[in-house]
C-alpha cells in the first residue's frame, strides 16, 4: 500500500504529521467456525492490511478520516458518544474497550486506509481494530499485552459492531509472523508457530474472490453459534471442543437435525486442523489439500454457510486438479483459498476466470497471498 496517500490526506485534514501503524488481514488455512467452539484454528497474517497515521490532539475528541470511503467522523470517548458511521464504531469501540480496562487515553487525529478486500473473508475489521489497539497502547504507554490487544478487538466486535466473533481474526492480526502459520488453541489460548512456505515445495496459495458480499451482522453467523452452544449444553460442556461423534450420536434424539449437522461439522473440523498440522511437519501438502476439500463440503452441506458461487469455484478447482480448495472466512460469500501446484497455477486461474464469467457474468478477483508480520509501528 502507498502510505504517501495517507500522509497527504492526514496533512490536508489535520495540518501536522503523525506516527504510522499497520496491522494485517489474515487467511485461515483450516479451522473455520471452531474458534468460538473452543477448538483449534490455523491462521496466518497476510501482506494486505490497514495502515493508519495517528497524532495526539490534546483534546478529548477523536477526529478520524477514512481515506478509502472519503468520510470523516468526530466523536468523544464516553459511551454515549458512539458515532453513527459503522466504520467509525470500530475505532470508537477499541477506545472504549481500552478505557473499560483502566487504560487512560485522550483525543487523537487519524487518517487510515487499507488494501484488505472488503467482504472477502480476510478480516479487514480485525486489521482495523488491531491497528488502533496496538497504536493506542504504544502512544499512551499503556503496557497492555498482545493477547489483551486481540481481546480488545474481539470485544469491539461483540459490543459495538454486533458480531459475536471468536478470537482468531484479531489474534492473527496481532501475532502474525512472516513465513509462519499459527495453531491457536482457542480454549487455552496456547499457540505454536508452524513454518509454512508452500512455494519451496512447489505450491502456491491463491484466493479467488467470488465478489459476493456478505454481511455478518444479524446474519446466520450468530445462529450457527447458537446451534453449537445448544449442543454443548446438552453434552454438559461449555464448548463443543473435545466432543466426539460417538458423544454426538448419543444425544441425537435430544437435538434438532439442524443442530446435529452443525455440531457434526465442528467436531470433524477440530480433527482436520490437527491432521493438517501433522501433515505440514512431513511437508505432505496432498493431505493438507484433502482436508481443505473436506472442510469446504462440510461448510457447504452441514454448516450451510457456503453459497452457489463458492461451491462452483471449489468444484472447478477439483476439476482442474488443484490440491486443495475451500471457502474461507465466516461464509455467505467471499473467497475460496486454494493450494495449487505451481505448474497448474496459470491454467487453473485462466479456467476458473473463464468458467465463472460464463456462469455469473463477471470474473472472480485473484489475490496471491504472502504470509507476513502482525501489528506493528511502521
C-alpha positions in Angstrom: 0.0 0.0 0.0 1.2 3.5 -0.8 1.4 5.2 2.6 2.0 8.6 0.9 -1.7 8.8 0.1 -2.4 8.5 3.9 0.3 11.0 4.7 -1.1 13.5 2.2 -4.7 13.2 3.5 -3.6 13.4 7.1 -1.7 16.6 6.5 -4.6 18.0 4.4 -7.1 17.4 7.2 -5.0 17.9 10.3 -2.1 20.1 9.3 0.6 18.1 11.1 2.4 14.8 10.7 1.6 11.7 12.9 3.1 8.3 13.5 2.3 5.3 11.3 0.9 2.0 12.4 -0.2 -1.1 10.5 -1.9 -4.4 11.0 -2.6 -7.2 8.5 -5.6 -9.1 7.4 -5.4 -12.9 7.7 -6.0 -16.1 5.9 -7.0 -19.3 7.7 -5.7 -22.4 6.1 -8.1 -24.6 8.0 -10.2 -24.5 11.2 -13.3 -22.5 10.3 -16.1 -21.8 12.9 -14.0 -23.6 15.5 -12.8 -20.6 17.4 -16.0 -19.8 19.3 -16.3 -23.6 19.9 -13.1 -23.6 22.0 -11.3 -25.5 19.3 -8.2 -25.0 17.1 -7.6 -22.6 14.3 -4.6 -22.3 11.9 -4.3 -18.7 10.6 -1.5 -16.6 9.2 -1.2 -12.8 8.7 -1.0 -11.7 5.1 0.7 -8.9 3.1 -2.5 -6.9 2.9 -3.9 -4.9 5.8 -4.7 -1.5 7.3 -2.4 1.5 7.8 -3.2 4.5 10.0 -1.4 7.8 10.7 -2.2 9.0 14.2 -1.3 12.1 16.2 -2.5 13.1 19.7 -4.5 16.3 19.5 -4.6 17.4 23.1 -8.4 17.2 23.3 -11.0 14.7 24.4 -12.2 14.1 20.9 -11.2 11.6 18.2 -11.2 13.0 14.7 -11.0 10.3 12.1 -10.8 10.2 8.3 -11.4 7.1 6.2 -9.3 7.6 3.0 -11.0 4.7 1.2 -14.5 5.9 2.0 -13.7 9.6 1.8 -15.7 10.0 5.0 -15.0 11.9 8.3 -16.2 11.3 11.8 -15.7 13.1 15.1 -16.6 11.7 18.5 -15.9 11.8 22.2 -14.7 8.9 24.3 -17.7 8.4 26.6 -20.2 5.6 26.0 -22.9 7.9 24.8 -20.6 9.4 22.1 -20.9 6.4 19.8 -20.6 7.6 16.1 -23.3 6.9 13.5 -20.9 5.6 10.8 -20.3 1.9 11.1 -16.6 2.2 10.2 -16.0 4.7 13.0 -17.6 2.4 15.5 -14.6 0.1 15.2 -12.2 2.9 16.3 -14.7 4.1 19.0 -15.1 0.5 20.3 -11.4 0.0 20.6 -11.1 3.2 22.6 -14.0 2.2 24.9 -12.6 -1.3 25.4 -9.3 0.2 26.5 -11.0 2.6 28.8 -13.1 -0.2 30.4 -9.8 -2.0 31.2 -8.5 1.0 33.0 -6.4 2.5 30.2 -6.1 6.3 30.2 -6.4 7.7 26.6 -7.3 11.0 25.2 -8.2 12.5 21.8 -6.3 11.9 18.6 -6.4 12.6 14.9 -6.2 9.8 12.4 -6.4 9.0 8.7 -6.3 5.4 7.6 -6.7 3.2 4.6 -6.5 -0.5 3.7 -5.8 -2.9 0.9 -7.6 -5.9 2.5 -10.5 -6.5 0.1 -13.8 -5.8 2.0 -16.2 -8.7 2.3 -13.6 -11.2 1.0 -13.2 -13.1 4.3 -9.7 -11.7 5.1 -10.9 -9.8 8.1 -10.4 -6.2 7.3 -12.3 -5.3 10.5 -9.8 -7.2 12.7 -6.9 -5.4 10.9 -8.6 -2.1 11.7 -9.1 -3.0 15.3 -5.6 -4.3 15.8 -4.1 -1.2 14.1 -5.7 1.1 16.6 -5.4 -1.2 19.7 -1.7 -1.5 19.1 -1.2 2.2 18.2 -3.0 3.5 21.3 -1.2 1.0 23.5 2.1 2.4 22.3 1.2 6.1 22.0 -0.3 6.2 25.6 2.3 3.8 27.0 -0.4 1.5 28.4 1.6 -1.7 28.7 -1.3 -3.9 27.5 0.0 -7.4 26.5 -0.6 -8.6 23.0 -3.3 -11.2 23.9 -5.3 -8.4 25.6 -4.9 -6.3 22.4 -6.5 -9.1 20.5 -9.3 -9.4 23.1 -9.9 -5.7 22.8 -10.6 -6.1 19.1 -12.9 -9.1 19.7 -14.8 -7.2 22.4 -15.2 -4.3 20.0 -16.9 -6.6 17.5 -19.2 -8.0 20.2 -20.2 -4.8 22.0 -20.1 -2.2 19.2 -20.5 -4.0 15.8 -23.0 -6.7 16.5 -20.8 -9.8 15.6 -20.2 -12.5 18.2 -16.9 -13.5 16.6 -14.2 -15.7 18.1 -10.7 -14.6 18.8 -9.0 -15.9 15.7 -9.0 -12.8 13.4 -7.7 -10.4 16.0 -5.1 -13.0 17.2 -3.7 -13.5 13.7 -3.6 -9.8 13.1 -1.7 -9.1 16.3 0.6 -12.1 16.5 1.4 -12.7 12.7 4.9 -13.8 11.8 6.3 -13.8 8.3 6.7 -17.3 6.8 4.6 -19.0 9.6 1.1 -20.1 10.3 -0.1 -20.3 13.9 -2.1 -23.0 15.6 -4.1 -21.4 18.3 -6.0 -23.4 20.9 -9.0 -21.1 21.4 -9.8 -22.7 24.8 -6.4 -22.4 26.5 -5.0 -19.6 24.2 -1.8 -21.5 23.8 -0.3 -21.2 20.4 2.5 -22.5 18.3 4.2 -21.2 15.1 4.5 -23.6 12.2 6.9 -22.8 9.3 4.8 -22.5 6.1 6.5 -21.9 2.8 4.4 -23.6 0.1 6.5 -22.2 -2.8 9.6 -24.0 -1.5 7.6 -27.3 -2.1 6.2 -26.4 -5.5 2.8 -24.9 -4.4 1.2 -21.5 -4.5 -1.5 -20.2 -2.2 -4.1 -18.1 -4.0 -7.5 -16.6 -3.1 -10.4 -16.4 -5.6 -12.9 -13.8 -4.6 -16.4 -14.5 -5.8 -17.2 -10.8 -5.2 -20.3 -11.9 -3.5 -20.5 -9.6 -0.5 -21.6 -11.0 2.9 -22.9 -9.0 5.9 -22.4 -10.9 9.1 -24.3 -8.5 11.4 -27.6 -10.0 12.3 -26.9 -12.9 10.0 -27.0 -16.7 10.2 -23.4 -16.4 11.6 -24.9 -15.8 15.1 -27.5 -18.6 14.5 -24.7 -21.1 13.9 -23.0 -20.2 17.1 -26.3 -20.7 19.0 -26.7 -24.2 17.5 -23.3 -25.1 18.8 -24.0 -23.7 22.2 -27.2 -25.7 22.5 -25.5 -29.0 21.6 -22.6 -28.3 24.0 -25.1 -27.6 26.8 -26.9 -31.0 26.1 -23.4 -32.6 26.3 -22.7 -30.9 29.6 -19.8 -28.9 28.2 -19.0 -25.2 27.8 -17.8 -25.7 24.3 -18.1 -28.4 21.6 -14.3 -28.7 21.8 -13.3 -32.3 22.7 -16.7 -33.8 21.8 -16.6 -36.9 19.7 -19.0 -38.3 17.1 -20.0 -41.0 19.5 -21.0 -38.4 22.1 -22.9 -36.5 19.5 -24.7 -39.6 18.2 -25.6 -40.4 21.8 -27.7 -37.2 22.1 -29.1 -37.2 18.5 -32.6 -37.8 19.7 -32.4 -34.8 22.0 -31.4 -32.2 19.4 -32.7 -30.9 16.1 -31.5 -32.3 12.9 -30.1 -28.9 12.1 -28.1 -28.6 15.4 -26.8 -32.2 14.8 -25.4 -31.2 11.4 -23.8 -28.0 12.8 -22.1 -30.0 15.6 -21.0 -32.8 13.2 -19.2 -30.2 11.1 -17.4 -28.6 14.1 -16.3 -32.0 15.6 -14.8 -33.0 12.2 -13.1 -29.7 11.7 -11.3 -29.9 15.0 -9.6 -33.1 13.9 -8.9 -31.7 10.4 -6.8 -28.9 11.9 -4.7 -31.4 13.8 -4.3 -33.5 10.7 -3.1 -30.6 8.7 -0.5 -29.6 11.4 0.9 -33.1 11.4 0.9 -33.2 7.6 2.9 -30.0 7.3 5.5 -31.4 9.6 6.0 -34.0 6.9 5.7 -31.5 4.1 2.7 -33.6 3.0 0.7 -31.0 1.1 -1.5 -33.6 -0.6 -3.1 -34.4 2.8 -3.4 -30.7 3.6 -5.4 -30.3 0.3 -7.7 -33.3 1.0 -8.6 -31.8 4.4 -9.3 -28.4 2.8 -11.8 -30.0 0.4 -13.4 -31.9 3.3 -13.8 -28.6 5.2 -15.4 -26.9 2.2 -18.1 -29.5 1.7 -18.7 -29.7 5.4 -19.2 -26.0 5.5 -21.5 -26.3 2.5 -23.6 -29.3 3.4 -23.5 -29.5 7.3 -22.8 -25.9 8.4 -24.6 -24.4 5.4 -22.5 -21.2 5.2 -21.4 -21.5 1.6 -23.2 -20.2 -1.4 -23.6 -21.3 -5.0 -20.7 -19.3 -6.3 -18.2 -20.7 -3.8 -19.3 -24.2 -4.4 -18.8 -23.6 -8.1 -15.3 -22.3 -7.5 -14.4 -25.4 -5.3 -15.8 -27.7 -8.0 -13.8 -26.0 -10.7 -10.7 -26.4 -8.5 -11.3 -30.1 -8.2 -11.8 -30.5 -11.9 -8.5 -28.6 -12.6 -6.5 -30.9 -10.3 -6.0 -28.3 -7.6 -4.6 -29.9 -4.5 -6.9 -28.2 -2.0 -9.7 -25.6 -2.1 -12.3 -24.4 0.4 -14.4 -21.4 1.4 -12.5 -19.1 3.7 -14.0 -16.9 6.4 -17.4 -16.8 8.1 -19.2 -17.7 4.9 -22.1 -16.3 2.9 -19.8 -15.1 0.2 -16.2 -14.0 -0.1 -13.3 -16.2 -1.2 -12.0 -19.7 -1.7 -8.5 -20.4 -0.6 -6.6 -22.6 -3.0 -3.5 -24.7 -2.6 -2.2 -25.1 -6.2 0.8 -26.9 -7.7 2.9 -24.2 -9.3 2.8 -25.8 -12.7 -1.0 -25.9 -12.7 -1.4 -22.3 -11.4 -1.7 -20.4 -14.7 -4.2 -22.9 -16.3 -6.3 -23.0 -13.1 -6.6 -19.3 -12.9 -7.4 -19.0 -16.6 -10.1 -21.8 -16.4 -11.6 -20.5 -13.2 -12.0 -17.0 -14.6 -13.5 -18.1 -17.9 -16.0 -20.6 -16.3 -17.0 -18.1 -13.6 -17.5 -15.3 -16.1 -19.6 -17.6 -18.3 -21.9 -18.6 -15.5 -22.1 -15.4 -13.3 -21.3 -12.6 -15.7 -18.1 -11.4 -14.0 -14.7 -12.9 -13.2 -13.5 -13.7 -9.7 -10.8 -11.5 -8.3 -7.4 -13.1 -7.8 -5.3 -12.5 -4.8 -1.9 -14.2 -4.3 -1.0 -14.5 -0.7 2.3 -13.9 1.2 2.4 -14.8 4.9 3.6 -11.7 6.7 4.1 -10.0 10.1 1.4 -8.8 12.6 0.6 -5.4 14.2 3.5 -3.0 14.2 4.7 0.5 14.0 5.9 1.4 10.6 
